[in-house]
Amino acid sequence: MPTIYNKRQDSEGLWEVYDRESEEAVIVDGLPLCGLDEIEADEAIRKLKRGELTSDNIPPTAQSGWPPTKDGI
C-alpha cells in the first residue's frame, strides 16, 4: 500500500506533513516538513505523491506500494 501523507496543525498555527501510518513527521533531505504554512504543506504533499520529493524516513517500497502484500492485495 502506498504511503498516505497528511498534514496537521500545531498549537502555533503552523503545519506539519506526516505519514498517516507511522504518525511521524516526513523528513526530506534531513529536515522535517514542519513549521510550514498551509499552502507549503499542501504543496509538499502533492510533490511527495508525484515523487518529486522523497522522504528520508519512509521506505521506498512503502512509498510505491511495491512489493504487493503476500496475498496480492
DSSP file (Angstrom, degrees, kcal/mol; ACC not computed):
  #  RESIDUE AA STRUCTURE BP1 BP2  ACC     N-H-->O    O-->H-N    N-H-->O    O-->H-N    TCO  KAPPA ALPHA  PHI   PSI    X-CA   Y-CA   Z-CA
    1    1 A M              0   0    0      0, 0.0    64,-0.4     0, 0.0    65,-0.1   0.000 360.0 360.0 360.0 131.8    0.0    0.0    0.0
    2    2 A P        -     0   0    0      0, 0.0    61,-0.3     0, 0.0    62,-0.1  -0.265 360.0 -93.9 -63.2 152.8    1.4    3.4   -0.9
    3    3 A T        -     0   0    0     59,-0.7     2,-0.6    60,-0.2    55,-0.0  -0.441  35.0-142.5 -66.0 138.5    2.3    5.8    1.9
    4    4 A I        -     0   0    0     -2,-0.1    16,-2.9    -3,-0.1    17,-0.3  -0.932  15.3-159.8-107.5 118.7   -0.5    8.2    2.8
    5    5 A Y  E     +A   19   0A   0     -2,-0.6     2,-0.3    14,-0.2    14,-0.2  -0.724  16.3 166.5 -97.3 146.7    0.7   11.7    3.7
    6    6 A N  E     -A   18   0A   0     12,-2.4    12,-2.7    -2,-0.3     2,-0.3  -0.875  25.6-124.4-145.3 177.3   -1.4   14.2    5.6
    7    7 A K  E     -A   17   0A   0     -2,-0.3     2,-0.3    10,-0.2    10,-0.2  -0.930  17.3-170.4-127.9 153.2   -0.9   17.4    7.4
    8    8 A R  E     -A   16   0A   0      8,-2.1     8,-2.3    -2,-0.3     2,-0.4  -0.990  20.0-126.0-142.3 151.7   -1.7   18.5   10.9
    9    9 A Q  E     -A   15   0A   0     -2,-0.3     6,-0.2     6,-0.2     2,-0.1  -0.780  20.0-143.9-100.9 138.0   -1.6   21.9   12.6
   10   10 A D    >   -     0   0    0      4,-3.1     3,-1.8    -2,-0.4    -1,-0.0  -0.318  37.0 -90.8 -90.7-179.9    0.3   22.7   15.8
   11   11 A S  T 3  S+     0   0    0      1,-0.3    -1,-0.1     2,-0.1    -2,-0.0   0.679 125.9  55.9 -66.5 -18.0   -0.7   25.0   18.6
   12   12 A E  T 3  S-     0   0    0      2,-0.1    -1,-0.3     0, 0.0     3,-0.1   0.415 120.2-106.3 -93.5   0.7    1.1   27.9   17.0
   13   13 A G  S <  S+     0   0    0     -3,-1.8     2,-0.2     1,-0.3    -2,-0.1   0.520  78.7 129.2  88.3   5.9   -1.0   27.5   13.8
   14   14 A L        -     0   0    0     23,-0.1    -4,-3.1    24,-0.0    -1,-0.3  -0.565  52.1-123.3 -92.7 161.6    1.9   26.1   11.7
   15   15 A W  E     -AB   9  36A   0     21,-3.3    21,-2.4    -6,-0.2    20,-0.4  -0.766  16.9-164.3-112.3 149.9    1.6   22.8    9.7
   16   16 A E  E     -A    8   0A   0     -8,-2.3    -8,-2.1    -2,-0.3     2,-0.5  -0.989  15.8-139.1-128.5 138.0    3.5   19.6    9.6
   17   17 A V  E     +A    7   0A   0     16,-2.9     9,-2.5    -2,-0.4    16,-0.3  -0.849  34.2 172.5 -94.8 131.6    3.4   16.9    6.9
   18   18 A Y  E     -AC   6  25A   0    -12,-2.7   -12,-2.4    -2,-0.5     2,-0.5  -0.927  39.1-106.6-139.7 162.0    3.3   13.4    8.3
   19   19 A D  E  >  -A    5   0A   0      5,-2.5     4,-2.5    -2,-0.3     5,-0.3  -0.788  27.0-146.5 -86.7 123.2    2.9    9.7    7.4
   20   20 A R  T  4 S+     0   0    0    -16,-2.9    -1,-0.1    -2,-0.5   -15,-0.1   0.805  93.6  51.4 -65.0 -29.6   -0.5    8.6    8.5
   21   21 A E  T  4 S+     0   0    0    -17,-0.3    -1,-0.2     1,-0.2   -16,-0.1   0.949 123.8  25.3 -73.7 -48.2    0.6    5.0    9.2
   22   22 A S  T  4 S-     0   0    0      2,-0.1    -2,-0.2     1,-0.0    -1,-0.2   0.670  92.4-137.5 -89.5 -17.6    3.6    5.8   11.5
   23   23 A E     <  +     0   0    0     -4,-2.5     2,-0.2     1,-0.3    -3,-0.1   0.594  58.8 137.2  67.6  12.1    2.3    9.3   12.6
   24   24 A E        -     0   0    0     -5,-0.3    -5,-2.5     1,-0.1    -1,-0.3  -0.625  63.0-105.2 -89.5 146.9    5.9   10.5   12.1
   25   25 A A  B     -C   18   0A   0     -2,-0.2     2,-0.3    -7,-0.2    -7,-0.3  -0.446  41.1-111.0 -63.0 141.5    6.8   13.8   10.5
   26   26 A V        -     0   0    0     -9,-2.5     7,-2.9     7,-0.3     2,-0.5  -0.593  30.0-151.7 -76.2 136.5    8.1   13.3    7.0
   27   27 A I  E     -D   32   0B   0     -2,-0.3    29,-4.3     5,-0.2    30,-0.6  -0.952  13.3-176.2-114.1 127.9   11.8   14.1    6.7
   28   28 A V  E >  S-D   31   0B   0      3,-2.7     3,-1.8    -2,-0.5    27,-0.1  -0.992  73.5 -10.9-126.0 126.3   13.2   15.4    3.3
   29   29 A D  T 3  S-     0   0    0     -2,-0.4    -1,-0.1    25,-0.4    26,-0.1   0.854 130.9 -53.9  53.0  38.5   17.0   16.0    2.9
   30   30 A G  T 3  S+     0   0    0      1,-0.2    -1,-0.3    -3,-0.1    -3,-0.0   0.430 118.7 104.7  82.2  -0.7   17.4   15.7    6.6
   31   31 A L  E <   -D   28   0B   0     -3,-1.8    -3,-2.7     2,-0.0    -1,-0.2  -0.944  69.6-124.0-117.9 133.3   14.8   18.3    7.6
   32   32 A P  E     -D   27   0B   0      0, 0.0     2,-1.9     0, 0.0    -5,-0.2  -0.460  24.4-120.6 -70.6 144.0   11.4   17.6    9.0
   33   33 A L  S    S+     0   0    0     -7,-2.9   -16,-2.9   -16,-0.3     2,-0.3  -0.588  72.7 115.1 -84.1  79.1    8.5   19.0    7.0
   34   34 A C        +     0   0    0     -2,-1.9   -18,-0.2   -18,-0.2     3,-0.1  -0.919  44.8  49.9-141.8 166.8    7.1   21.1    9.9
   35   35 A G  S    S+     0   0    0    -20,-0.4     2,-0.2    -2,-0.3   -19,-0.2   0.773  81.5 141.4  73.0  26.2    6.7   24.8   10.7
   36   36 A L  B     -B   15   0A   0    -21,-2.4   -21,-3.3    -3,-0.1    -1,-0.2  -0.593  55.3-118.1 -97.8 156.8    5.1   25.3    7.3
   37   37 A D     >  -     0   0    0     -2,-0.2     4,-2.2   -23,-0.2     5,-0.2  -0.508  41.7-100.5 -82.1 169.0    2.1   27.5    6.3
   38   38 A E  H  > S+     0   0    0      1,-0.2     4,-2.5     2,-0.2     5,-0.2   0.860 121.8  52.7 -63.2 -37.1   -0.8   25.5    4.9
   39   39 A I  H  > S+     0   0    0      2,-0.2     4,-2.2     1,-0.2    -1,-0.2   0.910 109.8  49.0 -65.0 -41.8   -0.1   26.2    1.3
   40   40 A E  H  > S+     0   0    0      2,-0.2     4,-2.4     1,-0.2    -2,-0.2   0.903 111.3  49.9 -63.6 -41.0    3.5   24.9    1.7
   41   41 A A  H  X S+     0   0    0     -4,-2.2     4,-2.2     2,-0.2    -2,-0.2   0.925 110.8  49.1 -63.7 -44.3    2.2   21.8    3.4
   42   42 A D  H  X S+     0   0    0     -4,-2.5     4,-2.2     1,-0.2    -1,-0.2   0.905 112.3  48.4 -61.3 -41.8   -0.3   21.1    0.7
   43   43 A E  H  X S+     0   0    0     -4,-2.2     4,-2.5     2,-0.2    -1,-0.2   0.892 109.4  52.3 -67.3 -39.4    2.4   21.6   -2.0
   44   44 A A  H  X S+     0   0    0     -4,-2.4     4,-2.5     2,-0.2    -1,-0.2   0.915 109.2  50.2 -62.4 -41.7    4.8   19.2   -0.2
   45   45 A I  H  X S+     0   0    0     -4,-2.2     4,-2.4     2,-0.2    -2,-0.2   0.922 110.6  49.5 -62.2 -44.2    2.1   16.6    0.0
   46   46 A R  H  X S+     0   0    0     -4,-2.2     4,-1.9     1,-0.2     6,-0.2   0.920 112.5  47.6 -60.4 -43.8    1.4   16.9   -3.8
   47   47 A K  H  X>S+     0   0    0     -4,-2.5     5,-2.1     2,-0.2     6,-1.3   0.877 110.7  51.2 -67.6 -37.5    5.1   16.7   -4.5
   48   48 A L  H ><5S+     0   0    0     -4,-2.5     3,-0.6     4,-0.2    -1,-0.2   0.920 110.7  48.9 -63.5 -43.4    5.5   13.6   -2.3
   49   49 A K  H 3<5S+     0   0    0     -4,-2.4    -2,-0.2     1,-0.2    -1,-0.2   0.856 113.5  46.5 -65.4 -35.4    2.6   11.9   -4.0
   50   50 A R  H 3<5S-     0   0    0     -4,-1.9    -1,-0.2    -5,-0.2    -2,-0.2   0.565 114.8-115.5 -83.4  -8.9    4.1   12.7   -7.5
   51   51 A G  T <<5S+     0   0    0     -4,-0.8    -3,-0.2    -3,-0.6    -4,-0.1   0.594  82.7 122.0  84.7  10.5    7.5   11.5   -6.5
   52   52 A E  S   <S+     0   0    0     -5,-2.1     2,-0.4    -6,-0.2    -4,-0.2   0.747  78.4  38.1 -76.7 -24.0    9.1   15.0   -6.9
   53   53 A L  S    S-     0   0    0     -6,-1.3     2,-0.5    -9,-0.1    -2,-0.2  -0.946  77.2-151.9-120.8 147.2   10.2   14.8   -3.2
   54   54 A T        -     0   0    0     -2,-0.4   -25,-0.4    -3,-0.0     2,-0.2  -0.982  15.1-129.0-123.5 129.4   11.4   11.7   -1.5
   55   55 A S        -     0   0    0     -2,-0.5     3,-0.3     1,-0.1   -27,-0.2  -0.534   5.4-152.6 -75.4 137.1   11.0   11.1    2.2
   56   56 A D  S    S+     0   0    0    -29,-4.3   -28,-0.1    -2,-0.2    -1,-0.1   0.760  94.3  42.9 -76.2 -26.6   14.2   10.1    4.1
   57   57 A N  S    S+     0   0    0    -30,-0.6    -1,-0.2     2,-0.1   -29,-0.1   0.318  96.7  78.6-109.7   8.7   12.2    8.2    6.8
   58   58 A I  S    S-     0   0    0     -3,-0.3     5,-0.1   -31,-0.2    -3,-0.1  -0.976  86.3-115.7-116.0 122.4    9.7    6.2    4.7
   59   59 A P    >>  -     0   0    0      0, 0.0     4,-1.7     0, 0.0     3,-0.9  -0.255  20.3-124.6 -57.1 139.8   11.0    3.1    3.0
   60   60 A P  H 3> S+     0   0    0      0, 0.0     4,-2.0     0, 0.0     6,-0.3   0.826 110.5  58.1 -55.3 -34.0   10.8    3.4   -0.9
   61   61 A T  H 3>>S+     0   0    0      1,-0.2     4,-1.5     2,-0.2     5,-0.9   0.866 106.1  48.9 -67.2 -33.1    8.7    0.2   -1.1
   62   62 A A  H <45S+     0   0    0     -3,-0.9   -59,-0.7     2,-0.2    -1,-0.2   0.873 109.2  53.5 -70.8 -36.7    6.1    1.7    1.2
   63   63 A Q  H  <5S+     0   0    0     -4,-1.7    -2,-0.2   -61,-0.3    -1,-0.2   0.906 118.5  33.6 -63.6 -41.5    6.0    4.9   -1.0
   64   64 A S  H  <5S-     0   0    0     -4,-2.0    -1,-0.2     2,-0.2    -2,-0.2   0.665 103.8-122.1 -91.1 -17.2    5.4    3.0   -4.2
   65   65 A G  T  <5 +     0   0    0     -4,-1.5    -3,-0.2   -64,-0.4    -4,-0.1   0.606  57.8 162.7  83.9  10.8    3.3    0.2   -2.8
   66   66 A W      < +     0   0    0     -5,-0.9    -1,-0.3    -6,-0.3    -2,-0.2  -0.939  46.5  37.3-116.6 138.4    5.8   -2.4   -4.1
   67   67 A P  S    S-     0   0    0      0, 0.0     3,-0.1     0, 0.0    -2,-0.1   0.585  93.4-126.4 -76.9 161.4    6.1   -5.3   -3.4
   68   68 A P        -     0   0    0      0, 0.0    -2,-0.1     0, 0.0    -3,-0.0  -0.235  36.2 -84.1 -67.1 162.8    2.5   -6.2   -3.0
   69   69 A T    >   -     0   0    0      1,-0.1     3,-2.5    -4,-0.1     0, 0.0  -0.168  48.3 -97.4 -62.5 165.1    1.3   -7.8    0.2
   70   70 A K  T 3  S+     0   0    0      1,-0.3    -1,-0.1     2,-0.1     0, 0.0   0.752 125.7  51.0 -62.5 -24.4    1.7  -11.5    0.4
   71   71 A D  T 3  S-     0   0    0      0, 0.0    -1,-0.3     0, 0.0    -2,-0.1   0.340 117.9-111.7 -94.7   8.8   -1.9  -12.1   -0.6
   72   72 A G    <         0   0    0     -3,-2.5    -2,-0.1     1,-0.1     0, 0.0   0.556 360.0 360.0  82.6   7.7   -1.5   -9.9   -3.6
   73   73 A I              0   0    0     -5,-0.0    -3,-0.1   -72,-0.0    -1,-0.1   0.444 360.0 360.0 -97.0 360.0   -3.8   -7.0   -2.5
